[in-house]
Amino acid sequence: MRITRRNTIRILGAGSLGLLSGGFTFPPAGKRHIITLSFDDGFEKSSIKTAEIYEKYGLSGCINVIANAHLRGSELPDEYHNWPVGDFNLWNELKRRGHEIMPHSYKHTNLTEVPLEEAEDLVSRCIDVFNKELVDFRAEASVFNLPYNASTPELEDYLKTRFRAIRTHGDAVNPLPSEGLFRLGCTSFGPESIDKHLVETIHRFLEGPSGWLIYNTHGLDDEGWGPLSSGVLDELLDKLTGMEDVEVLPVIPALDSV
């Protein structure tokens, strides 16, 4: 068999189910741990599968989509976006089913690499698309998931006038939700399978004090940068939903849980 990135991911994914065979250590008594897996880029097959797995456990997924990615002729930011994406028919369906659908930019531009005026325009264009296409969307009640988790203080000041919160670079273990919490840090891993890194990150988090872990995921199985095996996601949610004082939440429900 010719070794390709896709084959490598499938081989790794098939062996990753054993990562959870021993389970997790239960968190210290009285410590609250919130976990958000924040799925970027809106790959169609992955998003549908992610929603199905979350629904199996009565959970809501956190799916962040590029506003113009579904349009004919839209440019791919890089090779890690070379898979079919969903459109707003799908995003509205998933939203009706209880999943969080949030903006992940207008066209996945690194907003720190363009003038601030251009970055602000791209954010406004993204909001315009969501206002038009996503039912009941309100930017001021939403989270903007920055492309490449890249931001500057000036850009963050602007985003604070438009959104309830942003997800960007920084410590992945955030403080527990509180009134006015705006800037949310996260971690990620790639471009190969994130299975081992994700499981180890969650394990360390659960051993520590109260907090809110945000892990930036992308596609499932062989889609996207740093894909997660669907079998590992399934088993992971099975383990976490059986743990006391552990909550698996999208961003806005987490912020609302103050």
ZADO-1210 file (C-alpha; in nm, 4 decimals, padded with zeros to 6 digits):
<atoms>
<atom x="00.0000" y="00.0000" z="00.0000" code="MET" pos="1"/>
<atom x="00.1315" y="00.3442" z="-00.0929" code="ARG" pos="2"/>
<atom x="00.1710" y="00.5517" z="00.2236" code="ILE" pos="3"/>
<atom x="-00.0244" y="00.8745" z="00.1931" code="THR" pos="4"/>
<atom x="-00.1459" y="01.1289" z="00.4473" code="ARG" pos="5"/>
<atom x="-00.4952" y="00.9765" z="00.4243" code="ARG" pos="6"/>
<atom x="-00.3709" y="00.6217" z="00.4806" code="ASN" pos="7"/>
<atom x="-00.1511" y="00.7363" z="00.7681" code="THR" pos="8"/>
<atom x="-00.4458" y="00.9046" z="00.9404" code="ILE" pos="9"/>
<atom x="-00.6623" y="00.5957" z="00.8955" code="ARG" pos="10"/>
<atom x="-00.3905" y="00.3723" z="01.0410" code="ILE" pos="11"/>
<atom x="-00.3438" y="00.6050" z="01.3387" code="LEU" pos="12"/>
<atom x="-00.7179" y="00.6406" z="01.3877" code="GLY" pos="13"/>
<atom x="-00.7745" y="00.2667" z="01.3905" code="ALA" pos="14"/>
<atom x="-00.5269" y="00.2294" z="01.6742" code="GLY" pos="15"/>
<atom x="-00.6446" y="00.5296" z="01.8681" code="SER" pos="16"/>
<atom x="-00.9456" y="00.3654" z="02.0255" code="LEU" pos="17"/>
<atom x="-00.7103" y="00.2081" z="02.2787" code="GLY" pos="18"/>
<atom x="-00.6149" y="00.5563" z="02.3999" code="LEU" pos="19"/>
<atom x="-00.9255" y="00.5585" z="02.6161" code="LEU" pos="20"/>
<atom x="-00.9263" y="00.1965" z="02.7262" code="SER" pos="21"/>
<atom x="-00.8139" y="00.2930" z="03.0752" code="GLY" pos="22"/>
<atom x="-01.0573" y="00.5835" z="03.1039" code="GLY" pos="23"/>
<atom x="-00.9839" y="00.9148" z="03.2715" code="PHE" pos="24"/>
<atom x="-00.9048" y="00.9893" z="03.6318" code="THR" pos="25"/>
<atom x="-01.2093" y="01.1515" z="03.7850" code="PHE" pos="26"/>
<atom x="-01.1572" y="01.5220" z="03.8658" code="PRO" pos="27"/>
<atom x="-01.0915" y="01.6288" z="04.2240" code="PRO" pos="28"/>
<atom x="-01.4131" y="01.6475" z="04.4248" code="ALA" pos="29"/>
<atom x="-01.5935" y="01.9784" z="04.3971" code="GLY" pos="30"/>
<atom x="-01.3956" y="02.0954" z="04.0941" code="LYS" pos="31"/>
<atom x="-01.5942" y="02.2041" z="03.7872" code="ARG" pos="32"/>
<atom x="-01.4496" y="02.1221" z="03.4455" code="HIS" pos="33"/>
<atom x="-01.6043" y="02.2468" z="03.1198" code="ILE" pos="34"/>
<atom x="-01.4797" y="02.1069" z="02.7881" code="ILE" pos="35"/>
<atom x="-01.5502" y="02.2659" z="02.4489" code="THR" pos="36"/>
<atom x="-01.4404" y="02.0969" z="02.1276" code="LEU" pos="37"/>
<atom x="-01.4575" y="02.3790" z="01.8737" code="SER" pos="38"/>
<atom x="-01.4858" y="02.2348" z="01.5197" code="PHE" pos="39"/>
<atom x="-01.3663" y="02.4716" z="01.2451" code="ASP" pos="40"/>
<atom x="-01.4075" y="02.5031" z="00.8672" code="ASP" pos="41"/>
<atom x="-01.7496" y="02.3410" z="00.8143" code="GLY" pos="42"/>
<atom x="-01.6605" y="02.0289" z="00.6168" code="PHE" pos="43"/>
<atom x="-01.9925" y="01.8773" z="00.5149" code="GLU" pos="44"/>
<atom x="-01.9333" y="01.5095" z="00.5896" code="LYS" pos="45"/>
<atom x="-01.7462" y="01.5808" z="00.9125" code="SER" pos="46"/>
<atom x="-02.0073" y="01.8263" z="01.0391" code="SER" pos="47"/>
<atom x="-02.2925" y="01.5835" z="00.9806" code="ILE" pos="48"/>
<atom x="-02.1030" y="01.3024" z="01.1520" code="LYS" pos="49"/>
<atom x="-01.9978" y="01.5270" z="01.4417" code="THR" pos="50"/>
<atom x="-02.3597" y="01.6296" z="01.4996" code="ALA" pos="51"/>
<atom x="-02.4749" y="01.2664" z="01.4941" code="GLU" pos="52"/>
<atom x="-02.2144" y="01.1617" z="01.7514" code="ILE" pos="53"/>
<atom x="-02.2983" y="01.4524" z="01.9825" code="TYR" pos="54"/>
<atom x="-02.6703" y="01.3795" z="01.9545" code="GLU" pos="55"/>
<atom x="-02.6056" y="01.0193" z="02.0556" code="LYS" pos="56"/>
<atom x="-02.5110" y="01.1547" z="02.3984" code="TYR" pos="57"/>
<atom x="-02.7689" y="01.4327" z="02.4158" code="GLY" pos="58"/>
<atom x="-02.5029" y="01.6978" z="02.3534" code="LEU" pos="59"/>
<atom x="-02.4749" y="02.0013" z="02.1272" code="SER" pos="60"/>
<atom x="-02.1781" y="02.0373" z="01.8942" code="GLY" pos="61"/>
<atom x="-01.9795" y="02.3552" z="01.8325" code="CYS" pos="62"/>
<atom x="-01.9357" y="02.4061" z="01.4552" code="ILE" pos="63"/>
<atom x="-01.7692" y="02.7162" z="01.3095" code="ASN" pos="64"/>
<atom x="-01.8099" y="02.7922" z="00.9402" code="VAL" pos="65"/>
<atom x="-01.6469" y="03.0148" z="00.6795" code="ILE" pos="66"/>
<atom x="-01.9112" y="03.2511" z="00.5424" code="ALA" pos="67"/>
<atom x="-01.8287" y="03.2258" z="00.1710" code="ASN" pos="68"/>
<atom x="-01.6738" y="02.8767" z="00.1535" code="ALA" pos="69"/>
<atom x="-01.9885" y="02.7212" z="00.0030" code="HIS" pos="70"/>
<atom x="-02.0060" y="02.9675" z="-00.2874" code="LEU" pos="71"/>
<atom x="-01.9010" y="02.8641" z="-00.6361" code="ARG" pos="72"/>
<atom x="-01.5583" y="03.0049" z="-00.7162" code="GLY" pos="73"/>
<atom x="-01.4515" y="03.0677" z="-00.3564" code="SER" pos="74"/>
<atom x="-01.0768" y="03.0268" z="-00.3090" code="GLU" pos="75"/>
<atom x="-00.9364" y="02.7601" z="-00.0775" code="LEU" pos="76"/>
<atom x="-00.7081" y="02.9138" z="00.1874" code="PRO" pos="77"/>
<atom x="-00.4720" y="02.6138" z="00.1731" code="ASP" pos="78"/>
<atom x="-00.4562" y="02.2381" z="00.1108" code="GLU" pos="79"/>
<atom x="-00.6200" y="02.1637" z="00.4464" code="TYR" pos="80"/>
<atom x="-00.9518" y="02.3046" z="00.3207" code="HIS" pos="81"/>
<atom x="-00.9726" y="02.0846" z="00.0123" code="ASN" pos="82"/>
<atom x="-01.2903" y="01.8955" z="00.1111" code="TRP" pos="83"/>
<atom x="-01.6573" y="01.9703" z="00.0358" code="PRO" pos="84"/>
<atom x="-01.8142" y="02.2123" z="00.2834" code="VAL" pos="85"/>
<atom x="-02.1713" y="02.2505" z="00.3959" code="GLY" pos="86"/>
<atom x="-02.4017" y="02.5355" z="00.2993" code="ASP" pos="87"/>
<atom x="-02.6491" y="02.7366" z="00.5024" code="PHE" pos="88"/>
<atom x="-02.9255" y="02.4843" z="00.4392" code="ASN" pos="89"/>
<atom x="-02.7169" y="02.2390" z="00.6407" code="LEU" pos="90"/>
<atom x="-02.6143" y="02.4990" z="00.9012" code="TRP" pos="91"/>
<atom x="-02.9773" y="02.5988" z="00.9601" code="ASN" pos="92"/>
<atom x="-03.0779" y="02.2329" z="00.9921" code="GLU" pos="93"/>
<atom x="-02.8035" y="02.1640" z="01.2460" code="LEU" pos="94"/>
<atom x="-02.8918" y="02.4795" z="01.4357" code="LYS" pos="95"/>
<atom x="-03.2552" y="02.3637" z="01.4555" code="ARG" pos="96"/>
<atom x="-03.1260" y="02.0374" z="01.6004" code="ARG" pos="97"/>
<atom x="-02.9572" y="02.2293" z="01.8812" code="GLY" pos="98"/>
<atom x="-02.6002" y="02.2681" z="01.7589" code="HIS" pos="99"/>
<atom x="-02.4004" y="02.5899" z="01.7827" code="GLU" pos="100"/>
<atom x="-02.3207" y="02.7371" z="01.4384" code="ILE" pos="101"/>
<atom x="-02.0815" y="03.0298" z="01.4587" code="MET" pos="102"/>
<atom x="-01.8680" y="03.2451" z="01.2250" code="PRO" pos="103"/>
<atom x="-01.5130" y="03.1431" z="01.1378" code="HIS" pos="104"/>
<atom x="-01.4423" y="03.4466" z="00.9161" code="SER" pos="105"/>
<atom x="-01.5538" y="03.5565" z="00.5715" code="TYR" pos="106"/>
<atom x="-01.2875" y="03.3696" z="00.3702" code="LYS" pos="107"/>
<atom x="-01.0351" y="03.2384" z="00.6284" code="HIS" pos="108"/>
<atom x="-00.7927" y="03.5275" z="00.5891" code="THR" pos="109"/>
<atom x="-00.5326" y="03.5671" z="00.8629" code="ASN" pos="110"/>
<atom x="-00.6643" y="03.8988" z="00.9911" code="LEU" pos="111"/>
<atom x="-00.3293" y="03.9918" z="01.1472" code="THR" pos="112"/>
<atom x="-00.1650" y="03.9923" z="00.8028" code="GLU" pos="113"/>
<atom x="-00.3867" y="04.2596" z="00.6469" code="VAL" pos="114"/>
<atom x="-00.4402" y="04.6257" z="00.7434" code="PRO" pos="115"/>
<atom x="-00.6834" y="04.6746" z="01.0307" code="LEU" pos="116"/>
<atom x="-00.9331" y="04.8532" z="00.8041" code="GLU" pos="117"/>
<atom x="-00.9378" y="04.5532" z="00.5680" code="GLU" pos="118"/>
<atom x="-00.9706" y="04.3115" z="00.8615" code="ALA" pos="119"/>
<atom x="-01.2691" y="04.5083" z="00.9925" code="GLU" pos="120"/>
<atom x="-01.4286" y="04.5020" z="00.6471" code="ASP" pos="121"/>
<atom x="-01.3879" y="04.1240" z="00.6227" code="LEU" pos="122"/>
<atom x="-01.5508" y="04.0829" z="00.9647" code="VAL" pos="123"/>
<atom x="-01.8411" y="04.3057" z="00.8578" code="SER" pos="124"/>
<atom x="-01.8858" y="04.1047" z="00.5370" code="ARG" pos="125"/>
<atom x="-01.8906" y="03.7850" z="00.7412" code="CYS" pos="126"/>
<atom x="-02.1611" y="03.9283" z="00.9675" code="ILE" pos="127"/>
<atom x="-02.3626" y="04.0363" z="00.6634" code="ASP" pos="128"/>
<atom x="-02.3631" y="03.6807" z="00.5250" code="VAL" pos="129"/>
<atom x="-02.4652" y="03.5311" z="00.8595" code="PHE" pos="130"/>
<atom x="-02.7400" y="03.7920" z="00.9037" code="ASN" pos="131"/>
<atom x="-02.8779" y="03.6980" z="00.5637" code="LYS" pos="132"/>
<atom x="-02.8332" y="03.3201" z="00.5729" code="GLU" pos="133"/>
<atom x="-02.8448" y="03.1884" z="00.9318" code="LEU" pos="134"/>
<atom x="-03.1833" y="03.1980" z="01.1023" code="VAL" pos="135"/>
<atom x="-03.1966" y="03.4169" z="01.4152" code="ASP" pos="136"/>
<atom x="-02.8279" y="03.5068" z="01.3977" code="PHE" pos="137"/>
<atom x="-02.7192" y="03.8002" z="01.6142" code="ARG" pos="138"/>
<atom x="-02.3502" y="03.8875" z="01.6196" code="ALA" pos="139"/>
<atom x="-02.3765" y="04.0514" z="01.9610" code="GLU" pos="140"/>
<atom x="-02.4918" y="03.7164" z="02.1040" code="ALA" pos="141"/>
<atom x="-02.2313" y="03.5100" z="01.9153" code="SER" pos="142"/>
<atom x="-01.8655" y="03.4107" z="01.9265" code="VAL" pos="143"/>
<atom x="-01.6229" y="03.4916" z="01.6440" code="PHE" pos="144"/>
<atom x="-01.3735" y="03.2087" z="01.5956" code="ASN" pos="145"/>
<atom x="-01.0651" y="03.3720" z="01.4493" code="LEU" pos="146"/>
<atom x="-00.8912" y="03.2084" z="01.1531" code="PRO" pos="147"/>
<atom x="-00.5577" y="03.0596" z="01.2592" code="TYR" pos="148"/>
<atom x="-00.6506" y="03.1779" z="01.6112" code="ASN" pos="149"/>
<atom x="-00.4662" y="03.4965" z="01.5174" code="ALA" pos="150"/>
<atom x="-00.5558" y="03.8382" z="01.6556" code="SER" pos="151"/>
<atom x="-00.4053" y="04.1653" z="01.7765" code="THR" pos="152"/>
<atom x="-00.5161" y="04.3916" z="02.0618" code="PRO" pos="153"/>
<atom x="-00.6486" y="04.6450" z="01.8083" code="GLU" pos="154"/>
<atom x="-00.8503" y="04.3810" z="01.6225" code="LEU" pos="155"/>
<atom x="-00.9836" y="04.2419" z="01.9498" code="GLU" pos="156"/>
<atom x="-01.0987" y="04.5901" z="02.0516" code="ASP" pos="157"/>
<atom x="-01.2962" y="04.6130" z="01.7276" code="TYR" pos="158"/>
<atom x="-01.4428" y="04.2631" z="01.7635" code="LEU" pos="159"/>
<atom x="-01.5596" y="04.3523" z="02.1133" code="LYS" pos="160"/>
<atom x="-01.7949" y="04.6080" z="01.9555" code="THR" pos="161"/>
<atom x="-01.9516" y="04.3394" z="01.7343" code="ARG" pos="162"/>
<atom x="-01.9490" y="04.0047" z="01.9189" code="PHE" pos="163"/>
<atom x="-02.0191" y="03.8641" z="02.2618" code="ARG" pos="164"/>
<atom x="-01.6908" y="03.6689" z="02.2653" code="ALA" pos="165"/>
<atom x="-01.3961" y="03.5645" z="02.0509" code="ILE" pos="166"/>
<atom x="-01.1886" y="03.2470" z="02.0335" code="ARG" pos="167"/>
<atom x="-00.8212" y="03.3127" z="01.9644" code="THR" pos="168"/>
<atom x="-00.4675" y="03.2211" z="02.0737" code="HIS" pos="169"/>
<atom x="-00.3816" y="03.1953" z="02.4398" code="GLY" pos="170"/>
<atom x="-00.4018" y="02.9602" z="02.7359" code="ASP" pos="171"/>
<atom x="-00.6418" y="02.6794" z="02.6446" code="ALA" pos="172"/>
<atom x="-00.7584" y="02.6494" z="03.0060" code="VAL" pos="173"/>
<atom x="-00.9782" y="02.9516" z="03.0532" code="ASN" pos="174"/>
<atom x="-01.1345" y="03.0690" z="03.3786" code="PRO" pos="175"/>
<atom x="-01.4836" y="02.9433" z="03.4479" code="LEU" pos="176"/>
<atom x="-01.7507" y="03.1531" z="03.2730" code="PRO" pos="177"/>
<atom x="-01.8264" y="03.4890" z="03.4295" code="SER" pos="178"/>
<atom x="-02.0127" y="03.8041" z="03.3292" code="GLU" pos="179"/>
<atom x="-01.8224" y="03.9934" z="03.0629" code="GLY" pos="180"/>
<atom x="-01.5784" y="03.7143" z="02.9734" code="LEU" pos="181"/>
<atom x="-01.4844" y="03.7975" z="02.6139" code="PHE" pos="182"/>
<atom x="-01.1440" y="03.6625" z="02.5142" code="ARG" pos="183"/>
<atom x="-01.1206" y="03.2818" z="02.5027" code="LEU" pos="184"/>
<atom x="-00.7918" y="03.1019" z="02.4430" code="GLY" pos="185"/>
<atom x="-00.7579" y="02.7569" z="02.2913" code="CYS" pos="186"/>
<atom x="-00.5128" y="02.4888" z="02.1849" code="THR" pos="187"/>
<atom x="-00.4933" y="02.2633" z="01.8820" code="SER" pos="188"/>
<atom x="-00.2631" y="02.0146" z="01.7083" code="PHE" pos="189"/>
<atom x="-00.1823" y="01.9104" z="01.3517" code="GLY" pos="190"/>
<atom x="-00.1517" y="01.8608" z="01.0670" code="PRO" pos="191"/>
<atom x="-00.1757" y="01.4875" z="01.1449" code="GLU" pos="192"/>
<atom x="-00.4246" y="01.3098" z="01.3702" code="SER" pos="193"/>
<atom x="-00.5000" y="01.4887" z="01.6980" code="ILE" pos="194"/>
<atom x="-00.6278" y="01.1762" z="01.8736" code="ASP" pos="195"/>
<atom x="-00.3389" y="01.1222" z="02.1147" code="LYS" pos="196"/>
<atom x="-00.2792" y="01.4929" z="02.1788" code="HIS" pos="197"/>
<atom x="-00.6471" y="01.5586" z="02.2512" code="LEU" pos="198"/>
<atom x="-00.6858" y="01.2658" z="02.4916" code="VAL" pos="199"/>
<atom x="-00.3663" y="01.3589" z="02.6780" code="GLU" pos="200"/>
<atom x="-00.4705" y="01.7256" z="02.6970" code="THR" pos="201"/>
<atom x="-00.8095" y="01.6371" z="02.8448" code="ILE" pos="202"/>
<atom x="-00.6512" y="01.3925" z="03.0878" code="HIS" pos="203"/>
<atom x="-00.4153" y="01.6614" z="03.2231" code="ARG" pos="204"/>
<atom x="-00.6992" y="01.9124" z="03.2405" code="PHE" pos="205"/>
<atom x="-00.9225" y="01.6829" z="03.4446" code="LEU" pos="206"/>
<atom x="-00.6430" y="01.6254" z="03.6963" code="GLU" pos="207"/>
<atom x="-00.6184" y="01.9986" z="03.7617" code="GLY" pos="208"/>
<atom x="-00.8274" y="02.2710" z="03.9224" code="PRO" pos="209"/>
<atom x="-01.1603" y="02.4016" z="03.7970" code="SER" pos="210"/>
<atom x="-01.1548" y="02.5623" z="03.4534" code="GLY" pos="211"/>
<atom x="-01.2787" y="02.5665" z="03.0967" code="TRP" pos="212"/>
<atom x="-01.0754" y="02.3840" z="02.8318" code="LEU" pos="213"/>
<atom x="-01.1284" y="02.4931" z="02.4705" code="ILE" pos="214"/>
<atom x="-00.9689" y="02.2635" z="02.2123" code="TYR" pos="215"/>
<atom x="-00.9765" y="02.3759" z="01.8491" code="ASN" pos="216"/>
<atom x="-01.0669" y="02.0742" z="01.6363" code="THR" pos="217"/>
<atom x="-01.1357" y="02.0609" z="01.2623" code="HIS" pos="218"/>
<atom x="-01.2626" y="01.7691" z="01.0519" code="GLY" pos="219"/>
<atom x="-01.3145" y="01.4035" z="01.1329" code="LEU" pos="220"/>
<atom x="-01.1151" y="01.1037" z="01.0088" code="ASP" pos="221"/>
<atom x="-00.9303" y="01.2213" z="00.6963" code="ASP" pos="222"/>
<atom x="-01.0723" y="01.5736" z="00.6550" code="GLU" pos="223"/>
<atom x="-00.8927" y="01.8967" z="00.7382" code="GLY" pos="224"/>
<atom x="-00.5917" y="02.0042" z="00.9390" code="TRP" pos="225"/>
<atom x="-00.5322" y="01.7832" z="01.2426" code="GLY" pos="226"/>
<atom x="-00.8365" y="01.5564" z="01.2003" code="PRO" pos="227"/>
<atom x="-00.9968" y="01.3659" z="01.4878" code="LEU" pos="228"/>
<atom x="-01.1015" y="01.0031" z="01.4487" code="SER" pos="229"/>
<atom x="-01.4789" y="00.9718" z="01.4693" code="SER" pos="230"/>
<atom x="-01.4409" y="00.6578" z="01.6813" code="GLY" pos="231"/>
<atom x="-01.2262" y="00.8444" z="01.9318" code="VAL" pos="232"/>
<atom x="-01.4776" y="01.1311" z="01.9475" code="LEU" pos="233"/>
<atom x="-01.7568" y="00.8817" z="02.0134" code="ASP" pos="234"/>
<atom x="-01.5679" y="00.7024" z="02.2892" code="GLU" pos="235"/>
<atom x="-01.4436" y="01.0297" z="02.4362" code="LEU" pos="236"/>
<atom x="-01.7948" y="01.1713" z="02.4727" code="LEU" pos="237"/>
<atom x="-01.9097" y="00.8410" z="02.6200" code="ASP" pos="238"/>
<atom x="-01.6415" y="00.8662" z="02.8899" code="LYS" pos="239"/>
<atom x="-01.6911" y="01.2357" z="02.9641" code="LEU" pos="240"/>
<atom x="-02.0702" y="01.2236" z="02.9939" code="THR" pos="241"/>
<atom x="-02.0310" y="00.9644" z="03.2675" code="GLY" pos="242"/>
<atom x="-01.8168" y="01.1902" z="03.4852" code="MET" pos="243"/>
<atom x="-01.9561" y="01.4053" z="03.7625" code="GLU" pos="244"/>
<atom x="-01.8735" y="01.7792" z="03.7517" code="ASP" pos="245"/>
<atom x="-01.7618" y="01.7519" z="03.3868" code="VAL" pos="246"/>
<atom x="-01.9669" y="01.9375" z="03.1244" code="GLU" pos="247"/>
<atom x="-01.9240" y="01.9181" z="02.7460" code="VAL" pos="248"/>
<atom x="-02.0666" y="02.2447" z="02.6125" code="LEU" pos="249"/>
<atom x="-02.0491" y="02.4774" z="02.3126" code="PRO" pos="250"/>
<atom x="-01.9199" y="02.8276" z="02.3838" code="VAL" pos="251"/>
<atom x="-02.2433" y="03.0249" z="02.4245" code="ILE" pos="252"/>
<atom x="-02.4170" y="02.7719" z="02.6548" code="PRO" pos="253"/>
<atom x="-02.0968" y="02.7679" z="02.8598" code="ALA" pos="254"/>
<atom x="-02.1013" y="03.1491" z="02.8867" code="LEU" pos="255"/>
<atom x="-02.4676" y="03.1312" z="02.9811" code="ASP" pos="256"/>
<atom x="-02.3928" y="02.8887" z="03.2646" code="SER" pos="257"/>
<atom x="-02.2595" y="03.1591" z="03.4961" code="VAL" pos="258"/>
</atoms>
